[in-house]
Amino acid sequence: MQKLMGNAVYGGIGRGVIKFFHRDEVVISKARVVDTLRELRRFAYARNEVIEELKQLYNQAVTEVGEDEAQIFMIHQMIIDDNQYVSSMEKLILNEHCNAEFAVVRTVKVFSKMMSDMSSESEYISERIADIRDVSARLLRHIQNRDEKVFKLEEMSVVCADDFLPSETIMLDKSKVAAICTSYGSANSHTAILARTRGIPCIIGIGEELKETLENKYCIVDSYSGIMYIEPDNETAKLLDHKEAVEGRKRELLTRLRGRKNITRDGREIEVLANICDLTDIESAKTNDCGGIGLLRSEYLYNNKEDYPDEEVQFYNYRRVLTEMQGKPVVIRTMDIGADSDLEYFGFEHEKNPALGFRSIRVCLSRPEIFKTQLRALFRASVYGDLRILFPLIIDVSEIIRIKEIVDEVKAELIHDNKPFKDNIPLGALIETPAAVMLSDLLAQNVDFFAIGTNDLEQYSNAIYRYNPNFEQICPDDHICVLRMIKMVCDNAHAHGIKAYICGELGADTDYTEVFLDLHVDGLSVTPTNILTVRKTIRSLNLSDRRQVRQNIQKHLKC
């Protein structure tokens, strides 16, 4: 038995023989043409054929995976209609008297290098390059009058490749595809998204160990764990059978809760949302039937980069999460970055205690050009869903006033640039410091909602760094200080007609779910894997039995 490991994209167990997807290898050389007008006609004919083909692919994708994911092929239509892309090939044909095939290849090379130079670390740019290559391969095929290669599967198969182009994934016969595995690729790529949407177990980034010498070998793909088992032994097969049965029972339980309200036995309702770190967590949030995204930590767009993410990259990411959530609320926190992030391009000075230093909203307000880029992207994305923006590390009302001034400047810029946006986006304050708690009555008059970050609130109120190895031994395990602050925040929020929810780890502790409801918290935002457990707990409670509630609270608070 051989084990190959990669990154899980869509959880499931897939069994089948390994089949490698092969593309036509076409060698294109430069040829001199005398009749350039004839060559331009060849190019124009092929381009028109591609346009019609992409329209058909779009319609097919709408039927199979929905309109949001079908937008992939709208992007491809935009590429084939792009004036710079088309004129590049036409000019090469006219000026260099070259054949249309070579003009396509040269244009792809130039565009790919130009985009790579923009940001070699950007997944967004990598995906756009893949889109250009996909469209160009289609264009080449029509210029040369070649039929589209049909990848036929005779039996249940684990389809493997270095990576897949979007059109290649959509053309796979789902009835014969047990799983998809690739050597390379991104969890946010079109291939990964289409695999998730079509419900195909998928592992990416396996690397060079995924070799064609494995062709026709039987394997089991565990895309919960990101492992391919090549020719598994009986014991492994039985363990995977058991795992599939367990996951099946979990899904069955989820099915029972899907669509039901998070409501106690006596009629108290509370929202249960998902905390996510990046786009790869969205599928898990949806699978667990979250009520929306209560916290998207936008730092992932800045981390492990050599420069600030530009507006288009951010817009693409924010739009993606909003469209994926299909109208459910999405709370995106503006960047929470400080000297401890080790990002050289920010130019932070060394700080002895970066948790208490120049970070988060303080960076944004002192460097408005960076802040405005993020806000422009957020406001542009707002038209694609129910966006709320959350500002971290707020300690004073003056910060909210300055934020709103910058927001007004951003709106004016977008109006001037003819960029659509929603004008009434709710703006929230992240309550994570004692200062914000004590001023929550004033803050509530200036924002549209509160999110209570219990992780940092516990850190700042108990005066111990949350990543200190002794944190658990020093912090009181009854959390009573934090719970009292939560009550104060909720009371002040409700007195001024706004909601307050918890977005820290404490929100997932079902020992305290009843306490939170009794404190009148409006919602709990937890990691996706905890959503189902929290929802079950809520539905089991009866807050009308006040005697039982008091006993439970006293038991949990040890008071």
KAURHU-V598213 format. One line per field, one symbol per residue. ss: DSSP state (h for helix, s for strand, l for the rest). phi: phi as a letter, one per 20 degrees, with the letter a starting at -180 (. if undefined). psi: psi as a letter, one per 30 degrees, with the letter a starting at -180 (. if undefined). A space follows every 10 residues. Layout:
BEGIN
ss=???
phi=???
psi=???
END
This chain:
BEGIN
ss=lsssslssss llssssssss llllllllll lslllhhhhh hhhhhhhhhh hhhhhhhhhh hhhhhlhhhh hhhhhhhhhh hlhhhhhhhh hhhhhhlslh hhhhhhhhhh hhhhhhhhll llhhhhhhhh hhhhhhhhhh hhhlllllll llllllssss sllllhhhhh lllhhhssss sslllllllh hhhhhhhhll ssssllllll lhhhlllsss ssllllssss lllhhhhhhh hhhhhhhhhh hhhhhhhlll llslllllsl ssssssllhh hhhhhhhlll lsssssshhh hlllllllll hhhhhhhhhh hhhhllllss ssslllllhh hllhhhllll lllhhhllll hhhhhhlhhh hhhhhhhhhh hhhhlsssss slllllhhhh hhhhhhhhhh hhhhhhllll lllllsssss sllhhhhhlh hhhlllllss sslhhhhhhh hhllllllll hhhhlllllh hhhhhhhhhh hhhhhlllss ssllhhhhll llhhhhhhll llssssshhh hhhhhhhhhh lllllhhhhh hhhhhhhll
phi=.cdddbdfdc frdccrefce edefededdf cedeefffff fgffffffff gfffffffff fgfecnfgff fgefffffff effffffgff ffffedleff gfffffffff ffffffffaf eefgfgffff fffffffffg gffelefffd eedebgceec afadfgffff effgfdeeac ccfcodfdfg gffffffemd gbccmfnffe dffegmefbd ddefdmcdde lfffffffff ffffffffff ffffgfegne fecffdnedb fcddeceaff effffffelf eqdeadeffg fdflddbfff ffffggffff ffffelnffc ddefgdcbff eldfffmfff cfcffddebl fffffecfff fffffgffff fgferdecdd delfcbfgff ffgfffgfff ffffffemdf aeedffdcde eccgffffdf ffffeccdad cdefffffff felbgfeffe gffeffeelf fffffgffff fffffdmcec cecdfffeff fdgfffffem feacdcfgfe gffffffgfe ecffefffff ffffffelb
psi=kkkkkakkek klkkklkkkk kklkjkkklk kkkeieeeee eeeeeeeeee eeeeeeeeee eeeegleeff fefeeeeeef fkeeeefeee eeeeeghlle eeeeeeeeee eeeeeefejf fkeeeeeeee eeeeeeeeee eeeghklkkk jkkflkljkl lelklefeef fkjeffjelk klealkfgle eeeeeeefhk kkklhfaffi lfffkgkklk kjgefhkkjk ikleeeeeee eeeeeeeeee eeeeeefkfl liklfggkkk kjlkklfaff feeeeeeghl fajfjjjgff ffkhlflkkl eeeeeeeeee eeeefhflkj jkklkikaff fhjeffhklk keiffgbjlb feeeffifee eeeeeeeeee fffgaikkkk klhkfleeee eeeeeeeeee eeeeeeghkk lkfhkkklkj jgleeeefgf eeeffflflk kjjfeeeeee fghkkfgkfg eefekkffge eeeeeeeeee eeeefggllk lkglffffjf fgeeeeeffh kflkjlkeff eeeeeeeeff ljffieeeee eeeeeefh.
END
